[in-house]
Amino acid sequence: MSRNLEHLNQPVERKEYSTLNLGPTHPATHGIFQNVLTLDGEVIIEADPTIGYIHRAFEKLAERRPFYQIPPITDRLNYCSSPINNMGWHMTVEKLIGAEIPKRAQYMRVIIMELARLADHIVCDTVIAVDTGAMTGFLYMFQWREHIYEIYEEICGARLTTNIGRIGGMECDFTPKVFDKINYFLKNFPPKLKEFEKLVVRNRIFMERTIGGGAISGERALNYGFTGPNLRAAGVDYDVRVMNPYSSYEDFEFDIPIGTHGDTYDRFMVRMEEMWQSLRIIEQAVKKMPDGAFHADLPEFYHPPKQDVYNKMEALIYHFKIVMGESEIPKGEVYHAVEGGNGELGYYLISDGGRTPYRLHFRRPCFIYYQAYPEIIKGGMLSDAIITLSSMNVIAGELDA
């Protein structure tokens, strides 16, 4: 009898897992957010993401400000491509008030938004390369991102958080110097982009680190609410610029790159091809730039020239009404979306006719698709978690709105 119970006295071998805090201040996380990982050696068993470390209450701040003061708040969402945030907000208010925007202003907006998309994708794809050990491409490409910032600076005086454009159009017309800088960029950037492609796209180390890592199917991506490059990398053909054109995007010819496996490599390649398509759109917009006004005839919403404010009573009155938030805003409920650097960036606005929004919600693509991060890194290596996060291009400003 005692021999049959001997196994009960034997020590039980139990699996021991380790816990790793990845973030919120670890430099590899590329943002201020935390992932608590459960590891079996270097294999990820579970992941528990935490956000809120830079929560700034953007929506509630915006609900306490006049409509024209909200663009600087939108700058802080995806700060890698802030002009797109600005344009999306302007178009939302214009939809509410029923404004018709001149073609020239629409084309100018397209140029600025596609430059912003280029700046955003340069950050994402070069950081993916850095996470595989290719630092050189990051440094060389960032030099050309600076050229985009110089174009912003020439247009509005700002670089990172631009507050560019106005409700009704643009605050000023493009100067000849702006067009010179754009043409210089269009001529000289493509060879550098091609050089970066040659450095990494068929590089054996890069391919082995990215192909198959962090994969998600198109069906799962749709279930999570993915949009933008991350959704298209999973094989789903959806782009707001094509499905619901705005700012005359229907006037331009461009292709929508689609992936197949939804992995890190596909996300990288989709963004690479989107940069080529953005260059193509900008070239068309510059060549076909219409003549005419660069803002709509909206004196109750568009600040008059300073010289007119000093010398004309009507301009002084309109300036006072705009600054004091006394312009009449119609009651209504609107939603407008643009194709941001990371996907569908939408603004859901409810107006009760007051001087500020009654309710406002920002649809931030990063906040939506970051929820899938624990699923797509589970079963992978710790090193894959870092590069997968880079390929998703999670911007903390969009998480903590």
SULMOCOR-V32767 format. One record per residue. N is the residue number from 0. PHI is phi in whole degrees, -180 to 180 (none if undefined). PSI is psi as a letter, one per 30 degrees, with the letter a starting at -180 (NA if undefined). Layout:
N_PHI_PSI + N_PHI_PSI
This chain:
0_none_e + 1_-66_e + 2_-66_e + 3_-72_f + 4_-103_g + 5_-63_e + 6_-65_f + 7_-70_f + 8_-90_f + 9_-78_k + 10_-65_k + 11_-86_k + 12_-83_j + 13_-115_k + 14_-75_k + 15_-109_k + 16_-109_l + 17_-112_l + 18_-113_k + 19_-127_k + 20_-86_j + 21_-98_j + 22_101_l + 23_-82_f + 24_-110_g + 25_-68_k + 26_-63_f + 27_-72_f + 28_-78_f + 29_55_h + 30_166_l + 31_-95_i + 32_-153_l + 33_-116_k + 34_-129_j + 35_-92_j + 36_-101_k + 37_-101_k + 38_-118_k + 39_-107_j + 40_71_c + 41_-111_g + 42_-93_k + 43_-83_k + 44_-95_e + 45_-143_l + 46_-141_k + 47_-125_j + 48_-81_k + 49_-133_k + 50_-123_l + 51_109_g + 52_-76_f + 53_-125_h + 54_-57_k + 55_-125_g + 56_56_h + 57_-55_e + 58_-64_e + 59_-73_e + 60_-61_e + 61_-67_e + 62_-71_f + 63_-112_g + 64_-128_k + 65_-59_l + 66_-58_e + 67_-76_f + 68_-93_g + 69_-84_f + 70_-52_e + 71_-62_f + 72_-73_e + 73_-65_f + 74_-53_e + 75_-86_g + 76_-72_c + 77_-92_j + 78_-75_f + 79_-79_f + 80_-146_h + 81_-61_e + 82_-59_e + 83_-65_e + 84_-60_e + 85_-60_e + 86_-64_e + 87_-60_e + 88_-68_e + 89_-57_e + 90_-67_e + 91_-64_e + 92_-66_e + 93_-64_e + 94_-66_e + 95_-65_e + 96_-90_f + 97_73_h + 98_-83_k + 99_-103_k + 100_-98_k + 101_-58_k + 102_-58_e + 103_-60_e + 104_-63_e + 105_-65_e + 106_-67_e + 107_-61_e + 108_-63_e + 109_-60_e + 110_-59_e + 111_-66_e + 112_-66_e + 113_-74_e + 114_-62_e + 115_-65_e + 116_-64_e + 117_-60_e + 118_-61_e + 119_-66_e + 120_-71_e + 121_-60_e + 122_-60_e + 123_-62_e + 124_-70_e + 125_-72_e + 126_-71_e + 127_-58_e + 128_-63_e + 129_-59_e + 130_-69_f + 131_-102_g + 132_102_g + 133_-98_i + 134_-77_e + 135_-59_e + 136_-60_e + 137_-59_e + 138_-66_e + 139_-70_e + 140_-70_e + 141_-67_f + 142_-60_e + 143_-82_f + 144_-66_e + 145_-63_e + 146_-64_e + 147_-64_e + 148_-62_e + 149_-67_e + 150_-67_e + 151_-53_e + 152_-61_e + 153_-69_e + 154_-79_e + 155_-130_f + 156_92_f + 157_-116_l + 158_-123_e + 159_-90_d + 160_-100_j + 161_-91_e + 162_47_h + 163_-95_k + 164_87_l + 165_-143_l + 166_-63_j + 167_109_f + 168_150_b + 169_-113_l + 170_-74_f + 171_-157_l + 172_-77_l + 173_-69_k + 174_-82_l + 175_-56_e + 176_-67_e + 177_-63_e + 178_-64_e + 179_-62_e + 180_-67_e + 181_-65_e + 182_-64_e + 183_-62_e + 184_-65_e + 185_-63_e + 186_-81_e + 187_-102_f + 188_-75_e + 189_-53_e + 190_-61_e + 191_-72_e + 192_-65_e + 193_-63_e + 194_-64_e + 195_-64_e + 196_-58_e + 197_-64_f + 198_-69_e + 199_-121_e + 200_-59_e + 201_-108_g + 202_-72_k + 203_-61_e + 204_-63_e + 205_-61_e + 206_-64_e + 207_-67_f + 208_-80_f + 209_-114_e + 210_-70_k + 211_88_f + 212_-85_k + 213_59_h + 214_-80_k + 215_-146_k + 216_-77_l + 217_-61_e + 218_-64_e + 219_-66_e + 220_-61_e + 221_-66_e + 222_-62_e + 223_-78_f + 224_94_g + 225_-59_k + 226_-142_l + 227_72_a + 228_-57_e + 229_-67_e + 230_-75_e + 231_-65_e + 232_-65_f + 233_-86_g + 234_99_g + 235_-101_k + 236_-87_i + 237_-141_k + 238_-144_k + 239_-60_e + 240_-62_f + 241_-99_e + 242_-71_e + 243_-136_i + 244_-60_k + 245_-141_l + 246_50_h + 247_67_g + 248_-62_f + 249_-68_f + 250_-80_f + 251_-114_k + 252_-99_k + 253_-161_l + 254_-103_l + 255_-108_j + 256_-69_k + 257_-128_k + 258_-92_a + 259_-128_e + 260_-105_f + 261_67_g + 262_-99_a + 263_-59_e + 264_-64_e + 265_-65_e + 266_-63_e + 267_-63_e + 268_-69_e + 269_-61_e + 270_-68_e + 271_-60_e + 272_-69_e + 273_-64_e + 274_-64_e + 275_-64_e + 276_-70_e + 277_-65_e + 278_-60_e + 279_-62_e + 280_-65_e + 281_-61_e + 282_-59_e + 283_-65_e + 284_-65_e + 285_-66_e + 286_-69_e + 287_-101_g + 288_-56_j + 289_-73_l + 290_-84_l + 291_116_a + 292_-74_l + 293_-104_g + 294_-154_l + 295_-76_l + 296_-83_i + 297_-129_i + 298_-63_f + 299_-82_f + 300_-124_f + 301_-104_k + 302_-59_k + 303_-72_l + 304_-57_k + 305_-58_e + 306_-62_e + 307_-70_e + 308_-61_e + 309_-76_f + 310_-125_f + 311_-127_k + 312_-63_e + 313_-62_e + 314_-65_e + 315_-63_e + 316_-65_e + 317_-64_e + 318_-61_e + 319_-63_e + 320_-65_e + 321_-67_e + 322_-65_e + 323_-86_g + 324_72_h + 325_-99_f + 326_-67_k + 327_-74_k + 328_-103_k + 329_-66_l + 330_-71_k + 331_169_l + 332_-138_j + 333_-134_l + 334_-133_k + 335_-136_k + 336_-127_k + 337_-126_l + 338_-85_j + 339_-76_l + 340_-61_f + 341_-113_g + 342_136_a + 343_-72_j + 344_-101_j + 345_-120_l + 346_-125_j + 347_-105_j + 348_-121_k + 349_-116_k + 350_-116_k + 351_-105_g + 352_90_g + 353_-83_a + 354_-80_f + 355_-131_l + 356_-61_k + 357_-73_e + 358_-143_k + 359_-147_k + 360_-130_k + 361_-98_k + 362_-87_j + 363_-100_j + 364_-59_e + 365_-62_e + 366_-61_e + 367_-77_e + 368_-84_f + 369_-66_f + 370_-63_f + 371_-85_f + 372_-58_e + 373_-59_e + 374_-68_e + 375_-81_f + 376_-99_f + 377_-64_k + 378_90_f + 379_-95_l + 380_-85_l + 381_-58_e + 382_-64_e + 383_-70_f + 384_-63_e + 385_-67_e + 386_-72_f + 387_-66_e + 388_-61_e + 389_-63_e + 390_-69_f + 391_-78_f + 392_59_h + 393_-74_j + 394_-103_k + 395_-61_e + 396_-62_f + 397_-84_f + 398_-73_e + 399_-105_h + 400_-83_NA
